[in-house]
């Protein structure tokens, strides 16, 4: 799971770890400060892969481009097949631009 700093809370990380979901979430600066202030009791920093996290940006940009299409952003199509076809058409239009 790739997520931003909003999901770096220890409870969230614990729940994901319990479900055996590998994560790449950066630590917030206040969490780093608390861990360093605790010293040896603060534990080690969480594993974080910068190159993998940078790929998240591509997905975020794709979602933002798709949100330009009003019917996708507000989900006018109630059936999954119709919504999927709208997403596919929007991707084709974005690819052809």
C-alpha positions as CSV (number, residue, x, y, z in Angstrom):
1,X,0.0,0.0,0.0
2,X,1.3,3.4,-0.9
3,X,-0.1,6.2,1.1
4,X,0.7,9.8,2.1
5,X,1.7,11.1,5.6
6,X,-1.9,11.4,6.7
7,X,-2.0,7.6,7.1
8,X,1.3,7.3,9.1
9,X,-0.4,7.1,12.5
10,X,0.8,4.1,14.5
11,X,-2.8,2.7,14.8
12,X,-3.1,2.6,11.0
13,X,0.3,1.0,10.6
14,X,-0.5,-1.6,13.3
15,X,-3.8,-2.5,11.6
16,X,-2.1,-2.9,8.2
17,X,0.7,-5.0,9.8
18,X,-1.9,-7.2,11.4
19,X,-3.4,-7.9,8.0
20,X,0.1,-8.5,6.6
21,X,-0.1,-5.6,4.1
22,X,3.2,-4.2,3.1
23,X,3.3,-0.4,3.3
24,X,5.3,2.5,2.0
25,X,4.2,5.5,4.1
26,X,6.6,8.4,5.0
27,X,6.8,9.4,8.7
28,X,5.5,12.8,9.7
29,X,8.2,15.1,11.2
30,X,6.5,15.2,14.6
31,X,6.6,11.4,14.8
32,X,10.2,11.4,13.9
33,X,10.9,13.9,16.6
34,X,9.1,11.9,19.2
35,X,10.9,8.7,18.2
36,X,14.3,10.4,18.4
37,X,13.5,12.1,21.7
38,X,12.8,8.6,23.2
39,X,16.2,7.5,22.1
40,X,16.7,3.7,22.2
41,X,13.1,3.2,23.5
42,X,11.7,4.9,20.5
43,X,12.4,2.0,18.2
44,X,13.8,2.0,14.7
45,X,12.4,4.0,11.9
46,X,9.8,2.4,9.6
47,X,11.0,0.9,6.3
48,X,10.4,3.5,3.5
49,X,11.2,3.0,-0.2
50,X,11.6,6.5,-1.8
51,X,11.6,5.2,-5.4
52,X,8.4,3.2,-4.9
53,X,6.8,6.2,-3.1
54,X,7.6,8.4,-6.1
55,X,5.5,6.1,-8.3
56,X,2.5,7.1,-6.2
57,X,2.7,10.5,-7.8
58,X,1.9,9.0,-11.2
59,X,-1.3,7.4,-9.9
60,X,-2.3,10.6,-8.1
61,X,-1.9,12.6,-11.3
62,X,-4.0,10.1,-13.2
63,X,-6.8,10.4,-10.7
64,X,-6.6,14.2,-10.8
65,X,-6.8,14.1,-14.6
66,X,-9.8,11.8,-14.5
67,X,-11.6,14.0,-12.0
68,X,-11.7,16.7,-14.8
69,X,-14.5,14.6,-16.3
70,X,-17.6,15.7,-14.4
71,X,-19.5,12.5,-14.7
72,X,-16.6,10.5,-13.3
73,X,-16.0,12.8,-10.4
74,X,-19.7,12.8,-9.3
75,X,-20.4,9.2,-10.4
76,X,-23.6,9.8,-12.4
77,X,-23.5,6.2,-13.7
78,X,-24.9,4.0,-11.1
79,X,-24.1,0.6,-12.7
80,X,-20.5,-0.6,-12.5
81,X,-20.4,-1.5,-16.2
82,X,-21.4,2.0,-17.2
83,X,-19.0,3.6,-14.9
84,X,-16.2,1.4,-16.1
85,X,-17.0,2.3,-19.7
86,X,-16.9,6.0,-18.8
87,X,-13.5,5.6,-17.2
88,X,-12.2,3.7,-20.3
89,X,-13.5,6.5,-22.6
90,X,-11.9,9.2,-20.4
91,X,-8.6,7.3,-20.5
92,X,-8.8,7.1,-24.2
93,X,-9.5,10.8,-24.5
94,X,-6.6,11.6,-22.2
95,X,-4.3,9.3,-24.1
96,X,-5.2,10.9,-27.4
97,X,-4.5,14.5,-26.2
